[in-house]
Amino acid sequence: MINTLIGMPQGLEWLVILAIVVLVFGAAKLPDLARSSGQALRIFKTETKDLRDGDDKDKSPEQREIEARNEAADESRTQATGDVVREQRDDTTA
């Protein structure tokens, strides 16, 4: 038997939830919150798709920018030292 008290919110309940969100975050912060949530969701979807496909062609501009920065930093470290950059490990852990 299905309990009708537990389930998805109905019309009035959505309005109450929306009112609480506006009170907590403030009306001015809601567009920024929605924008950053959408951006995070877009990056998450792209990452999961890349894990399945293994391709670089579906990366978002933010991901490409981050990777370009990391590659440039690695190149500058390699050129500065003249050696290959290697990971330094601390052998204190097992």
Helices and strands as residue ranges (DSSP letters): H 11-25, H 30-53, H 61-81
